[in-house]
Amino acid sequence: MLGILTQLLGDEPSQKKEDVEDGVVSRSTLFKTSKELASEHLRNAIMVLAAMGVLIGNDSDSTGPAEANEVSSVTWAAIGSIGYCKPYLDEWKNSASQ
């Protein structure tokens, strides 16, 4: 799942204005909207995994089970490598640790 999202969200967020002409959304706007939706689904998955104790919000929190620490480290590293999600990474970690 993270591999697919990395391909979809690999780029940094763009600051372009939305392109709508004659009520038809441009391809770039549709792609941007898809990225926003995918990143929101990723955030929701992170919050569910954190609530279940599978994902630890803070990498330095080693008080959890070893499996959770390993899954967390790999997951956060993968998300950190996704350009589109980098601006949200700290926010998501903070939310997951609460």
Biopython code that builds the backbone (N, CA, C, O; Angstrom):
import numpy as np
from Bio.PDB.StructureBuilder import StructureBuilder

atoms = [
    (1, "MET", "N", (0.820, -1.188, 0.000)),
    (1, "MET", "CA", (0.000, 0.000, 0.000)),
    (1, "MET", "C", (0.866, 1.255, 0.000)),
    (1, "MET", "O", (0.626, 2.186, -0.768)),
    (2, "LEU", "N", (1.886, 1.269, 0.877)),
    (2, "LEU", "CA", (2.766, 2.438, 0.933)),
    (2, "LEU", "C", (3.548, 2.608, -0.362)),
    (2, "LEU", "O", (3.846, 3.735, -0.759)),
    (3, "GLY", "N", (3.884, 1.506, -1.024)),
    (3, "GLY", "CA", (4.582, 1.586, -2.305)),
    (3, "GLY", "C", (3.737, 2.271, -3.366)),
    (3, "GLY", "O", (4.238, 3.101, -4.124)),
    (4, "ILE", "N", (2.477, 1.932, -3.421)),
    (4, "ILE", "CA", (1.567, 2.549, -4.391)),
    (4, "ILE", "C", (1.384, 4.028, -4.072)),
    (4, "ILE", "O", (1.412, 4.871, -4.968)),
    (5, "LEU", "N", (1.198, 4.337, -2.795)),
    (5, "LEU", "CA", (1.042, 5.739, -2.410)),
    (5, "LEU", "C", (2.313, 6.533, -2.669)),
    (5, "LEU", "O", (2.240, 7.716, -3.004)),
    (6, "THR", "N", (3.465, 5.915, -2.523)),
    (6, "THR", "CA", (4.724, 6.592, -2.833)),
    (6, "THR", "C", (4.770, 6.976, -4.303)),
    (6, "THR", "O", (5.221, 8.071, -4.641)),
    (7, "GLN", "N", (4.311, 6.099, -5.177)),
    (7, "GLN", "CA", (4.285, 6.418, -6.606)),
    (7, "GLN", "C", (3.293, 7.536, -6.899)),
    (7, "GLN", "O", (3.582, 8.436, -7.689)),
    (8, "LEU", "N", (2.136, 7.482, -6.273)),
    (8, "LEU", "CA", (1.108, 8.495, -6.512)),
    (8, "LEU", "C", (1.475, 9.836, -5.904)),
    (8, "LEU", "O", (1.275, 10.879, -6.526)),
    (9, "LEU", "N", (2.011, 9.813, -4.689)),
    (9, "LEU", "CA", (2.248, 11.043, -3.945)),
    (9, "LEU", "C", (3.717, 11.447, -3.897)),
    (9, "LEU", "O", (4.109, 12.261, -3.061)),
    (10, "GLY", "N", (4.512, 10.899, -4.765)),
    (10, "GLY", "CA", (5.954, 11.121, -4.709)),
    (10, "GLY", "C", (6.408, 12.552, -4.842)),
    (10, "GLY", "O", (7.474, 12.893, -4.328)),
    (11, "ASP", "N", (5.663, 13.400, -5.498)),
    (11, "ASP", "CA", (6.073, 14.778, -5.715)),
    (11, "ASP", "C", (5.644, 15.669, -4.566)),
    (11, "ASP", "O", (4.711, 15.364, -3.822)),
    (12, "GLU", "N", (6.362, 16.788, -4.444)),
    (12, "GLU", "CA", (5.992, 17.814, -3.469)),
    (12, "GLU", "C", (4.646, 18.407, -3.893)),
    (12, "GLU", "O", (4.301, 18.372, -5.075)),
    (13, "PRO", "N", (3.885, 18.951, -2.940)),
    (13, "PRO", "CA", (2.628, 19.604, -3.308)),
    (13, "PRO", "C", (2.901, 20.812, -4.202)),
    (13, "PRO", "O", (3.849, 21.560, -3.963)),
    (14, "SER", "N", (2.090, 20.998, -5.211)),
    (14, "SER", "CA", (2.272, 22.152, -6.086)),
    (14, "SER", "C", (1.395, 23.296, -5.610)),
    (14, "SER", "O", (0.388, 23.087, -4.934)),
    (15, "GLN", "N", (1.788, 24.492, -5.967)),
    (15, "GLN", "CA", (1.052, 25.680, -5.553)),
    (15, "GLN", "C", (0.219, 26.251, -6.702)),
    (15, "GLN", "O", (-0.196, 27.408, -6.645)),
    (16, "LYS", "N", (-0.027, 25.454, -7.738)),
    (16, "LYS", "CA", (-0.794, 25.921, -8.894)),
    (16, "LYS", "C", (-2.243, 26.180, -8.522)),
    (16, "LYS", "O", (-2.801, 25.552, -7.622)),
    (17, "LYS", "N", (-2.835, 27.127, -9.245)),
    (17, "LYS", "CA", (-4.267, 27.361, -9.099)),
    (17, "LYS", "C", (-5.009, 26.267, -9.842)),
    (17, "LYS", "O", (-4.484, 25.669, -10.782)),
    (18, "GLU", "N", (-6.228, 26.013, -9.413)),
    (18, "GLU", "CA", (-7.027, 24.976, -10.064)),
    (18, "GLU", "C", (-7.455, 25.429, -11.453)),
    (18, "GLU", "O", (-7.760, 26.600, -11.679)),
    (19, "ASP", "N", (-7.470, 24.481, -12.370)),
    (19, "ASP", "CA", (-7.853, 24.756, -13.749)),
    (19, "ASP", "C", (-9.232, 24.177, -14.020)),
    (19, "ASP", "O", (-9.403, 22.960, -14.098)),
    (20, "VAL", "N", (-10.219, 25.066, -14.161)),
    (20, "VAL", "CA", (-11.569, 24.648, -14.526)),
    (20, "VAL", "C", (-11.994, 25.519, -15.692)),
    (20, "VAL", "O", (-12.010, 26.747, -15.608)),
    (21, "GLU", "N", (-12.338, 24.846, -16.787)),
    (21, "GLU", "CA", (-12.760, 25.579, -17.978)),
    (21, "GLU", "C", (-14.069, 24.996, -18.465)),
    (21, "GLU", "O", (-14.161, 23.800, -18.739)),
    (22, "ASP", "N", (-15.080, 25.840, -18.571)),
    (22, "ASP", "CA", (-16.410, 25.424, -19.013)),
    (22, "ASP", "C", (-16.966, 24.287, -18.158)),
    (22, "ASP", "O", (-17.615, 23.373, -18.667)),
    (23, "GLY", "N", (-16.703, 24.358, -16.855)),
    (23, "GLY", "CA", (-17.233, 23.354, -15.943)),
    (23, "GLY", "C", (-16.500, 22.029, -15.974)),
    (23, "GLY", "O", (-16.904, 21.085, -15.294)),
    (24, "VAL", "N", (-15.421, 21.939, -16.757)),
    (24, "VAL", "CA", (-14.657, 20.704, -16.873)),
    (24, "VAL", "C", (-13.343, 20.880, -16.117)),
    (24, "VAL", "O", (-12.611, 21.843, -16.343)),
    (25, "VAL", "N", (-13.058, 19.961, -15.237)),
    (25, "VAL", "CA", (-11.841, 20.015, -14.440)),
    (25, "VAL", "C", (-10.681, 19.491, -15.280)),
    (25, "VAL", "O", (-10.807, 18.483, -15.976)),
    (26, "SER", "N", (-9.551, 20.189, -15.203)),
    (26, "SER", "CA", (-8.387, 19.769, -15.984)),
    (26, "SER", "C", (-7.774, 18.495, -15.402)),
    (26, "SER", "O", (-8.054, 18.108, -14.267)),
    (27, "ARG", "N", (-6.952, 17.874, -16.193)),
    (27, "ARG", "CA", (-6.273, 16.653, -15.778)),
    (27, "ARG", "C", (-5.379, 16.912, -14.562)),
    (27, "ARG", "O", (-5.331, 16.093, -13.644)),
    (28, "SER", "N", (-4.667, 18.053, -14.550)),
    (28, "SER", "CA", (-3.777, 18.360, -13.428)),
    (28, "SER", "C", (-4.567, 18.593, -12.146)),
    (28, "SER", "O", (-4.121, 18.201, -11.068)),
    (29, "THR", "N", (-5.723, 19.221, -12.247)),
    (29, "THR", "CA", (-6.558, 19.447, -11.068)),
    (29, "THR", "C", (-7.114, 18.132, -10.553)),
    (29, "THR", "O", (-7.180, 17.921, -9.342)),
    (30, "LEU", "N", (-7.510, 17.256, -11.445)),
    (30, "LEU", "CA", (-8.009, 15.946, -11.048)),
    (30, "LEU", "C", (-6.907, 15.152, -10.358)),
    (30, "LEU", "O", (-7.161, 14.479, -9.359)),
    (31, "PHE", "N", (-5.691, 15.223, -10.882)),
    (31, "PHE", "CA", (-4.562, 14.518, -10.281)),
    (31, "PHE", "C", (-4.260, 15.093, -8.895)),
    (31, "PHE", "O", (-3.981, 14.342, -7.960)),
    (32, "LYS", "N", (-4.314, 16.409, -8.760)),
    (32, "LYS", "CA", (-4.080, 17.065, -7.467)),
    (32, "LYS", "C", (-5.136, 16.639, -6.457)),
    (32, "LYS", "O", (-4.814, 16.352, -5.304)),
    (33, "THR", "N", (-6.382, 16.597, -6.879)),
    (33, "THR", "CA", (-7.471, 16.182, -6.005)),
    (33, "THR", "C", (-7.296, 14.722, -5.580)),
    (33, "THR", "O", (-7.565, 14.367, -4.432)),
    (34, "SER", "N", (-6.847, 13.885, -6.506)),
    (34, "SER", "CA", (-6.595, 12.478, -6.179)),
    (34, "SER", "C", (-5.486, 12.356, -5.147)),
    (34, "SER", "O", (-5.568, 11.523, -4.244)),
    (35, "LYS", "N", (-4.452, 13.178, -5.269)),
    (35, "LYS", "CA", (-3.362, 13.169, -4.292)),
    (35, "LYS", "C", (-3.853, 13.586, -2.915)),
    (35, "LYS", "O", (-3.486, 12.983, -1.907)),
    (36, "GLU", "N", (-4.685, 14.619, -2.878)),
    (36, "GLU", "CA", (-5.222, 15.076, -1.593)),
    (36, "GLU", "C", (-6.068, 13.987, -0.942)),
    (36, "GLU", "O", (-5.973, 13.747, 0.261)),
    (37, "LEU", "N", (-6.890, 13.336, -1.749)),
    (37, "LEU", "CA", (-7.743, 12.268, -1.236)),
    (37, "LEU", "C", (-6.903, 11.088, -0.749)),
    (37, "LEU", "O", (-7.177, 10.534, 0.316)),
    (38, "ALA", "N", (-5.888, 10.702, -1.512)),
    (38, "ALA", "CA", (-5.029, 9.586, -1.111)),
    (38, "ALA", "C", (-4.270, 9.909, 0.174)),
    (38, "ALA", "O", (-4.127, 9.047, 1.041)),
    (39, "SER", "N", (-3.783, 11.143, 0.302)),
    (39, "SER", "CA", (-3.055, 11.491, 1.528)),
    (39, "SER", "C", (-4.003, 11.518, 2.731)),
    (39, "SER", "O", (-3.592, 11.184, 3.842)),
    (40, "GLU", "N", (-5.245, 11.903, 2.529)),
    (40, "GLU", "CA", (-6.225, 11.883, 3.615)),
    (40, "GLU", "C", (-6.530, 10.447, 4.035)),
    (40, "GLU", "O", (-6.667, 10.168, 5.227)),
    (41, "HIS", "N", (-6.637, 9.542, 3.075)),
    (41, "HIS", "CA", (-6.856, 8.127, 3.406)),
    (41, "HIS", "C", (-5.646, 7.560, 4.148)),
    (41, "HIS", "O", (-5.802, 6.774, 5.083)),
    (42, "LEU", "N", (-4.445, 7.957, 3.735)),
    (42, "LEU", "CA", (-3.239, 7.513, 4.424)),
    (42, "LEU", "C", (-3.248, 8.011, 5.865)),
    (42, "LEU", "O", (-2.926, 7.259, 6.784)),
    (43, "ARG", "N", (-3.614, 9.267, 6.064)),
    (43, "ARG", "CA", (-3.697, 9.820, 7.417)),
    (43, "ARG", "C", (-4.704, 9.026, 8.249)),
    (43, "ARG", "O", (-4.426, 8.699, 9.403)),
    (44, "ASN", "N", (-5.856, 8.716, 7.683)),
    (44, "ASN", "CA", (-6.868, 7.935, 8.405)),
    (44, "ASN", "C", (-6.332, 6.563, 8.790)),
    (44, "ASN", "O", (-6.572, 6.090, 9.901)),
    (45, "ALA", "N", (-5.609, 5.924, 7.879)),
    (45, "ALA", "CA", (-5.021, 4.610, 8.172)),
    (45, "ALA", "C", (-4.001, 4.724, 9.301)),
    (45, "ALA", "O", (-3.934, 3.855, 10.170)),
    (46, "ILE", "N", (-3.209, 5.792, 9.291)),
    (46, "ILE", "CA", (-2.228, 6.023, 10.353)),
    (46, "ILE", "C", (-2.926, 6.154, 11.702)),
    (46, "ILE", "O", (-2.486, 5.571, 12.693)),
    (47, "MET", "N", (-4.004, 6.913, 11.736)),
    (47, "MET", "CA", (-4.717, 7.127, 12.993)),
    (47, "MET", "C", (-5.345, 5.832, 13.511)),
    (47, "MET", "O", (-5.352, 5.587, 14.717)),
    (48, "VAL", "N", (-5.865, 5.011, 12.615)),
    (48, "VAL", "CA", (-6.438, 3.719, 13.030)),
    (48, "VAL", "C", (-5.341, 2.812, 13.576)),
    (48, "VAL", "O", (-5.516, 2.189, 14.623)),
    (49, "LEU", "N", (-4.208, 2.734, 12.872)),
    (49, "LEU", "CA", (-3.099, 1.898, 13.338)),
    (49, "LEU", "C", (-2.559, 2.396, 14.676)),
    (49, "LEU", "O", (-2.194, 1.595, 15.537)),
    (50, "ALA", "N", (-2.507, 3.709, 14.851)),
    (50, "ALA", "CA", (-2.040, 4.273, 16.121)),
    (50, "ALA", "C", (-3.023, 3.954, 17.248)),
    (50, "ALA", "O", (-2.612, 3.601, 18.354)),
    (51, "ALA", "N", (-4.310, 4.077, 16.967)),
    (51, "ALA", "CA", (-5.324, 3.788, 17.984)),
    (51, "ALA", "C", (-5.296, 2.321, 18.409)),
    (51, "ALA", "O", (-5.615, 1.996, 19.552)),
    (52, "MET", "N", (-4.915, 1.447, 17.493)),
    (52, "MET", "CA", (-4.848, 0.018, 17.793)),
    (52, "MET", "C", (-3.515, -0.378, 18.420)),
    (52, "MET", "O", (-3.326, -1.534, 18.797)),
    (53, "GLY", "N", (-2.589, 0.578, 18.534)),
    (53, "GLY", "CA", (-1.288, 0.288, 19.130)),
    (53, "GLY", "C", (-0.287, -0.338, 18.187)),
    (53, "GLY", "O", (0.787, -0.766, 18.610)),
    (54, "VAL", "N", (-0.630, -0.397, 16.918)),
    (54, "VAL", "CA", (0.268, -0.983, 15.925)),
    (54, "VAL", "C", (1.344, 0.015, 15.509)),
    (54, "VAL", "O", (2.475, -0.365, 15.208)),
    (55, "LEU", "N", (0.981, 1.285, 15.497)),
    (55, "LEU", "CA", (1.876, 2.347, 15.052)),
    (55, "LEU", "C", (2.113, 3.307, 16.205)),
    (55, "LEU", "O", (1.167, 3.776, 16.839)),
    (56, "ILE", "N", (3.375, 3.597, 16.472)),
    (56, "ILE", "CA", (3.746, 4.516, 17.539)),
    (56, "ILE", "C", (4.049, 5.863, 16.904)),
    (56, "ILE", "O", (4.829, 5.950, 15.956)),
    (57, "GLY", "N", (3.427, 6.915, 17.431)),
    (57, "GLY", "CA", (3.564, 8.237, 16.842)),
    (57, "GLY", "C", (4.949, 8.818, 16.913)),
    (57, "GLY", "O", (5.376, 9.500, 15.981)),
    (58, "ASN", "N", (5.667, 8.572, 17.990)),
    (58, "ASN", "CA", (6.983, 9.162, 18.174)),
    (58, "ASN", "C", (8.036, 8.073, 18.001)),
    (58, "ASN", "O", (8.031, 7.080, 18.729)),
    (59, "ASP", "N", (8.939, 8.257, 17.040)),
    (59, "ASP", "CA", (9.972, 7.256, 16.777)),
    (59, "ASP", "C", (10.836, 6.965, 17.998)),
    (59, "ASP", "O", (11.321, 5.846, 18.163)),
    (60, "SER", "N", (11.028, 7.956, 18.845)),
    (60, "SER", "CA", (11.912, 7.776, 19.996)),
    (60, "SER", "C", (11.229, 7.073, 21.164)),
    (60, "SER", "O", (11.869, 6.790, 22.177)),
    (61, "ASP", "N", (9.942, 6.791, 21.031)),
    (61, "ASP", "CA", (9.206, 6.101, 22.096)),
    (61, "ASP", "C", (9.483, 4.610, 21.997)),
    (61, "ASP", "O", (8.872, 3.913, 21.186)),
    (62, "SER", "N", (10.384, 4.128, 22.804)),
    (62, "SER", "CA", (10.756, 2.717, 22.738)),
    (62, "SER", "C", (10.079, 1.897, 23.830)),
    (62, "SER", "O", (10.492, 0.768, 24.096)),
    (63, "THR", "N", (9.051, 2.444, 24.465)),
    (63, "THR", "CA", (8.377, 1.734, 25.545)),
    (63, "THR", "C", (7.384, 0.707, 25.037)),
    (63, "THR", "O", (6.940, -0.152, 25.799)),
    (64, "GLY", "N", (7.030, 0.779, 23.767)),
    (64, "GLY", "CA", (6.075, -0.164, 23.207)),
    (64, "GLY", "C", (6.738, -1.477, 22.841)),
    (64, "GLY", "O", (7.953, -1.624, 22.974)),
    (65, "PRO", "N", (5.939, -2.432, 22.379)),
    (65, "PRO", "CA", (6.493, -3.720, 21.951)),
    (65, "PRO", "C", (7.482, -3.539, 20.807)),
    (65, "PRO", "O", (7.372, -2.600, 20.020)),
    (66, "ALA", "N", (8.450, -4.449, 20.724)),
    (66, "ALA", "CA", (9.484, -4.366, 19.687)),
    (66, "ALA", "C", (8.871, -4.375, 18.287)),
    (66, "ALA", "O", (9.344, -3.673, 17.394)),
    (67, "GLU", "N", (7.813, -5.173, 18.100)),
    (67, "GLU", "CA", (7.171, -5.245, 16.787)),
    (67, "GLU", "C", (6.582, -3.894, 16.398)),
    (67, "GLU", "O", (6.703, -3.467, 15.250)),
    (68, "ALA", "N", (5.944, -3.221, 17.359)),
    (68, "ALA", "CA", (5.347, -1.917, 17.084)),
    (68, "ALA", "C", (6.431, -0.902, 16.748)),
    (68, "ALA", "O", (6.252, -0.076, 15.852)),
    (69, "ASN", "N", (7.554, -0.958, 17.460)),
    (69, "ASN", "CA", (8.655, -0.040, 17.167)),
    (69, "ASN", "C", (9.199, -0.262, 15.766)),
    (69, "ASN", "O", (9.487, 0.700, 15.053)),
    (70, "GLU", "N", (9.342, -1.521, 15.365)),
    (70, "GLU", "CA", (9.866, -1.828, 14.037)),
    (70, "GLU", "C", (8.886, -1.409, 12.942)),
    (70, "GLU", "O", (9.278, -0.792, 11.951)),
    (71, "VAL", "N", (7.619, -1.745, 13.126)),
    (71, "VAL", "CA", (6.596, -1.351, 12.155)),
    (71, "VAL", "C", (6.534, 0.168, 12.060)),
    (71, "VAL", "O", (6.432, 0.722, 10.966)),
    (72, "SER", "N", (6.593, 0.835, 13.198)),
    (72, "SER", "CA", (6.534, 2.296, 13.220)),
    (72, "SER", "C", (7.714, 2.910, 12.474)),
    (72, "SER", "O", (7.536, 3.818, 11.663)),
    (73, "SER", "N", (8.897, 2.422, 12.746)),
    (73, "SER", "CA", (10.087, 2.974, 12.092)),
    (73, "SER", "C", (10.010, 2.822, 10.575)),
    (73, "SER", "O", (10.288, 3.765, 9.835)),
    (74, "VAL", "N", (9.636, 1.641, 10.124)),
    (74, "VAL", "CA", (9.540, 1.387, 8.683)),
    (74, "VAL", "C", (8.433, 2.239, 8.066)),
    (74, "VAL", "O", (8.609, 2.809, 6.989)),
    (75, "THR", "N", (7.302, 2.323, 8.747)),
    (75, "THR", "CA", (6.171, 3.095, 8.229)),
    (75, "THR", "C", (6.504, 4.578, 8.142)),
    (75, "THR", "O", (6.262, 5.208, 7.113)),
    (76, "TRP", "N", (7.059, 5.142, 9.215)),
    (76, "TRP", "CA", (7.390, 6.568, 9.201)),
    (76, "TRP", "C", (8.479, 6.878, 8.182)),
    (76, "TRP", "O", (8.454, 7.938, 7.557)),
    (77, "ALA", "N", (9.422, 5.979, 8.007)),
    (77, "ALA", "CA", (10.466, 6.191, 6.999)),
    (77, "ALA", "C", (9.861, 6.200, 5.599)),
    (77, "ALA", "O", (10.224, 7.026, 4.761)),
    (78, "ALA", "N", (8.940, 5.280, 5.355)),
    (78, "ALA", "CA", (8.288, 5.234, 4.037)),
    (78, "ALA", "C", (7.471, 6.492, 3.790)),
    (78, "ALA", "O", (7.524, 7.065, 2.702)),
    (79, "ILE", "N", (6.722, 6.920, 4.783)),
    (79, "ILE", "CA", (5.907, 8.122, 4.630)),
    (79, "ILE", "C", (6.800, 9.355, 4.476)),
    (79, "ILE", "O", (6.483, 10.263, 3.707)),
    (80, "GLY", "N", (7.908, 9.384, 5.204)),
    (80, "GLY", "CA", (8.846, 10.492, 5.099)),
    (80, "GLY", "C", (9.495, 10.601, 3.736)),
    (80, "GLY", "O", (9.963, 11.674, 3.355)),
    (81, "SER", "N", (9.531, 9.501, 2.994)),
    (81, "SER", "CA", (10.117, 9.529, 1.655)),
    (81, "SER", "C", (9.120, 9.970, 0.585)),
    (81, "SER", "O", (9.496, 10.156, -0.572)),
    (82, "ILE", "N", (7.870, 10.136, 0.958)),
    (82, "ILE", "CA", (6.829, 10.568, 0.024)),
    (82, "ILE", "C", (6.805, 12.094, 0.022)),
    (82, "ILE", "O", (6.405, 12.718, 1.005)),
    (83, "GLY", "N", (7.228, 12.676, -1.065)),
    (83, "GLY", "CA", (7.340, 14.127, -1.144)),
    (83, "GLY", "C", (6.066, 14.868, -0.793)),
    (83, "GLY", "O", (6.115, 15.875, -0.088)),
    (84, "TYR", "N", (4.940, 14.396, -1.265)),
    (84, "TYR", "CA", (3.667, 15.079, -1.035)),
    (84, "TYR", "C", (3.292, 15.086, 0.444)),
    (84, "TYR", "O", (2.624, 16.012, 0.904)),
    (85, "CYS", "N", (3.714, 14.063, 1.196)),
    (85, "CYS", "CA", (3.319, 13.928, 2.598)),
    (85, "CYS", "C", (4.304, 14.570, 3.573)),
    (85, "CYS", "O", (3.988, 14.713, 4.754)),
    (86, "LYS", "N", (5.482, 14.956, 3.106)),
    (86, "LYS", "CA", (6.485, 15.533, 4.011)),
    (86, "LYS", "C", (5.956, 16.691, 4.843)),
    (86, "LYS", "O", (6.263, 16.762, 6.033)),
    (87, "PRO", "N", (5.170, 17.609, 4.267)),
    (87, "PRO", "CA", (4.668, 18.716, 5.097)),
    (87, "PRO", "C", (3.739, 18.262, 6.226)),
    (87, "PRO", "O", (3.565, 18.988, 7.205)),
    (88, "TYR", "N", (3.151, 17.096, 6.106)),
    (88, "TYR", "CA", (2.189, 16.609, 7.088)),
    (88, "TYR", "C", (2.795, 15.635, 8.100)),
    (88, "TYR", "O", (2.142, 15.281, 9.081)),
    (89, "LEU", "N", (4.022, 15.205, 7.874)),
    (89, "LEU", "CA", (4.621, 14.121, 8.658)),
    (89, "LEU", "C", (4.637, 14.422, 10.155)),
    (89, "LEU", "O", (4.187, 13.595, 10.948)),
    (90, "ASP", "N", (5.143, 15.580, 10.555)),
    (90, "ASP", "CA", (5.209, 15.903, 11.983)),
    (90, "ASP", "C", (3.818, 15.984, 12.611)),
    (90, "ASP", "O", (3.603, 15.518, 13.730)),
    (91, "GLU", "N", (2.884, 16.576, 11.882)),
    (91, "GLU", "CA", (1.507, 16.669, 12.382)),
    (91, "GLU", "C", (0.922, 15.276, 12.602)),
    (91, "GLU", "O", (0.288, 15.019, 13.626)),
    (92, "TRP", "N", (1.136, 14.375, 11.636)),
    (92, "TRP", "CA", (0.602, 13.023, 11.743)),
    (92, "TRP", "C", (1.254, 12.274, 12.892)),
    (92, "TRP", "O", (0.578, 11.543, 13.616)),
    (93, "LYS", "N", (2.563, 12.444, 13.072)),
    (93, "LYS", "CA", (3.248, 11.781, 14.184)),
    (93, "LYS", "C", (2.703, 12.271, 15.515)),
    (93, "LYS", "O", (2.455, 11.478, 16.423)),
    (94, "ASN", "N", (2.517, 13.579, 15.627)),
    (94, "ASN", "CA", (1.975, 14.139, 16.863)),
    (94, "ASN", "C", (0.573, 13.611, 17.144)),
    (94, "ASN", "O", (0.253, 13.255, 18.279)),
    (95, "SER", "N", (-0.254, 13.561, 16.116)),
    (95, "SER", "CA", (-1.625, 13.052, 16.281)),
    (95, "SER", "C", (-1.612, 11.582, 16.669)),
    (95, "SER", "O", (-2.417, 11.149, 17.493)),
    (96, "ALA", "N", (-0.713, 10.819, 16.085)),
    (96, "ALA", "CA", (-0.635, 9.384, 16.363)),
    (96, "ALA", "C", (-0.118, 9.109, 17.771)),
    (96, "ALA", "O", (-0.430, 8.068, 18.351)),
    (97, "SER", "N", (0.663, 10.022, 18.323)),
    (97, "SER", "CA", (1.222, 9.794, 19.655)),
    (97, "SER", "C", (0.264, 10.185, 20.777)),
    (97, "SER", "O", (0.538, 9.902, 21.943)),
    (98, "GLN", "N", (-0.845, 10.824, 20.448)),
    (98, "GLN", "CA", (-1.796, 11.253, 21.477)),
    (98, "GLN", "C", (-2.781, 10.164, 21.808)),
    (98, "GLN", "O", (-3.653, 10.357, 22.655)),
]
sb = StructureBuilder()
sb.init_structure("model")
sb.init_model(0)
sb.init_chain("A")
sb.init_seg("    ")
for serial, (resi, resn, name, xyz) in enumerate(atoms, 1):
    if name == "N":
        sb.init_residue(resn, " ", resi, " ")
    sb.init_atom(name, np.array(xyz, "f"), 0.0, 1.0, " ", f" {name:<3s}", serial, name[0])
structure = sb.get_structure()
